[in-house]
Amino acid sequence: MLKSQLRHILPYKPGKRIEDVQQELGLTHVEKLASNENPFGSSPRVQAAITNVINGLSYYPDGYATALREALSDHLGVQPEQLIFGNGTDELIHLFSRAMLYPGKNAVMATPTFPNYKRNALIEGAEAREVPLKDGRHDLEGMLREVDENTGLIWICNPNNPTGVYVTADEFSAFMARVPEQVIVVVDEAYREYVTAADFPETLQMIDQYPNLIITRTFSKAYGLAGLRIGYGIAQDALIHQLEPAREPFNVSSVAQAAALAALSDQAFIARTVEENNKGKQQYYAFCEEAGLAYYPTEGNFILIEFGISGDRIFDYLQRRGYIVRSGVQLGVPTAVRITIGSAEQNSGVIRCLKEFLNDETS
Ligand SMILES: *Cc1c(COP(=O)(O)O)cnc(C)c1O
């Protein structure tokens, strides 16, 4: 009775819940560093903003997200009509796939990368053309070779989850110049606020040039609002206009809109978050170099470390000590582990456990 492709698609497997690990292992204190959430929560302005909208919960939300749209267009320097909001970026990935893919079409993407691009392509009955990363980086040349007259979408995850590695401005410009204009390119910039590399692409400045370019960003990561589900897309207004009928009319709740507006107003919070993340990156880099472990320099708030043994073993070891991370086995990098960069204290805790693990292994 269902679409036949649903028999062959695995559901998304989220990071483990703190409560489950506490119960299973009888631990009183468990830290979750598995889903790249902000270890510092969100701006204190968010709670006040949410309290303010509670009285209006009997009303539907503003389907156009007017106040947030205006503030965000100011913040980004784009036109309000160039924005589309989603119930998380996840919903936008669904929406673009639904709008652009159907049986006979294909979507080109890297592997390993964020799994929802593939899942949504398959649900629409389209083909997912996965091009292996090279040294953790998108193989843009290889991806271009996969593009044909049936390609509806190309996904570029920048920086890439789970490797943290990025496509540079020069690479991306050269790539865009070669993509046929009827193929939509979506650049998923879920970690854009964390980026420090000087040669990271300024994609916002490319929107006017490319009618087939969509950028997505989210309030789930640096802004710390993952639980509320709100992300957005940026593209030329003509493309946004065409996508709008496919968007559910009240897809972003009034609570999420108010919270995002408040979070956006507190850029000092974002600056502190990024500063702490940069220090955390240094903690992990220093540890990896000292321990002789291979890792990818990251532009996100996570780090992929190569252990040369099943990532599940590291995952189990850390879990028993109260840290939930992500085994690479689930991410397509079976001998690695992806760890969300946390507070200085969380990072030291994880690193202490990893040192113990390495000691136990070699003694
Ligand atoms: C976390 C993440 C998202 C999901 O964002 P939501 O806005 O919470 O749906 C999208 N893309 C990538 C690459 C991510 O890592």
The ligand as an SDF file (V2000), in Angstrom:
LIG
                    3D

 15 15  0  0  0  0  0  0  0  0999 V2000
   22.2360   19.6650   12.1810 C   0  0  0  0  0  0  0  0  0  0  0  0
   22.2220   19.7790   10.6990 C   0  0  0  0  0  0  0  0  0  0  0  0
   21.0690   20.1660   10.0170 C   0  0  0  0  0  0  0  0  0  0  0  0
   19.7330   20.1340   10.7040 C   0  0  0  0  0  0  0  0  0  0  0  0
   19.3020   21.3450   11.0040 O   0  0  0  0  0  0  0  0  0  0  0  0
   17.8450   21.5910   11.5810 P   0  0  0  0  0  0  0  0  0  0  0  0
   17.6710   23.0140   11.2450 O   0  0  0  0  0  0  0  0  0  0  0  0
   17.9030   21.2910   13.0430 O   0  0  0  0  0  0  0  0  0  0  0  0
   16.8530   20.7080   10.8780 O   0  0  0  0  0  0  0  0  0  0  0  0
   21.1260   20.3740    8.6540 C   0  0  0  0  0  0  0  0  0  0  0  0
   22.2600   20.1480    7.9730 N   0  0  0  0  0  0  0  0  0  0  0  0
   23.3690   19.7390    8.5930 C   0  0  0  0  0  0  0  0  0  0  0  0
   24.5790   19.4920    7.7990 C   0  0  0  0  0  0  0  0  0  0  0  0
   23.3870   19.5290    9.9650 C   0  0  0  0  0  0  0  0  0  0  0  0
   24.4790   19.0690   10.5580 O   0  0  0  0  0  0  0  0  0  0  0  0
  1  2  1  0
  2  3  1  0
  2 14  2  0
  3  4  1  0
  3 10  2  0
  4  5  1  0
  5  6  1  0
  6  7  2  0
  6  8  1  0
  6  9  1  0
 10 11  1  0
 11 12  2  0
 12 13  1  0
 12 14  1  0
 14 15  1  0
M  END
$$$$
